[in-house]
Amino acid sequence: MQTATLFDLPAIQTSLQGTPATGPAKKARRPRKVHASVPLKPSTTVPDELIAEADWVVVNSSGGKDSQAMLSYVVRRTKALGMLDKVVVVHADLGDIEWAGTKALAEEQARLAGVRRFEVVKAKGADLLGRVLIRFGKLKAKAEREAIEAGLDPAAVKVPPAWPSSSARWCTSDVKRGPLWTLFTKLAAELSHLGRPVRILIRRSADSASADVTTRAGSGFLYPSGSASQAVQK
């Protein structure tokens, strides 16, 4: 009788059934903090003063005429200051969607301008065209599912555009800005002996004002408008 009382399995099972199932606890996100030495605004907007304050001057080159014009300007200013060694030209490789020879052209432009350091970054996984195809598949599946739920013909459904646009700038973040941050981390690591956040000067185009301000609290700030200063904590 005592054994039956101690090991009353039906009673235990009944108790367990009344206990709601809970999933694994979500890991709390670590709060991001900006280094105390990183100002909320650049100390100056004068190009020569920004270059003098920077540890690196990064020019993002697509190999096009706008990139070439910006590179020419940056090289002219840094040469006048005797700081050409700060300049790094980087090309974001978009994969199969790029014209053949684009990367080589950007590298040649950097060499002819006198810049010694040329870097190439590329997003992991699918390239830009592959991401468009994946996005189209997801949008098509969603549109067909919603059509079926509404009692409509899924074959006649209109699929939203899969290509990036001014309102869907995922290409900028996925295949350009994200990979570029890997370079910033690399550059910061090379100057970790300084014992302070590394200052990287970059330039964002004014024709993408909606994307000009990007705050990465773990690393610093990307300041808006023509010239932008990037402070990367290391």
HELIX and SHEET records of a PDB file:
HELIX    1   1 GLN A    2  LEU A    6  1                                   5    
HELIX    2   2 LEU A    9  GLN A   17  1                                   9    
HELIX    3   3 PRO A   47  GLU A   53  1                                   7    
HELIX    4   4 LYS A   65  LEU A   81  1                                  17    
HELIX    5   5 LEU A   84  LYS A   86  5                                   3    
HELIX    6   6 GLY A   95  ILE A   97  5                                   3    
HELIX    7   7 THR A  102  ALA A  113  1                                  12    
HELIX    8   8 LEU A  128  GLU A  149  1                                  22    
HELIX    9   9 PRO A  154  ALA A  156  5                                   3    
HELIX   10  10 TRP A  170  THR A  172  1                                   3    
HELIX   11  11 SER A  173  ARG A  177  3                                   5    
HELIX   12  12 GLY A  178  GLU A  190  1                                  13    
HELIX   13  13 SER A  192  LEU A  194  5                                   3    
HELIX   14  14 ALA A  206  ALA A  211  5                                   6    
SHEET    1   A 5 ARG A 117  LYS A 122  0                                        
SHEET    2   A 5 VAL A  87  ASP A  93  1                                        
SHEET    3   A 5 TRP A  56  ASN A  60  1                                        
SHEET    4   A 5 VAL A 198  ARG A 203  1                                        
SHEET    5   A 5 SER A 227  VAL A 232 -1                                        
SHEET    1   B 2 THR A 214  ARG A 216  0                                        
SHEET    2   B 2 GLY A 220  LEU A 222 -1                                        
END                                                                             
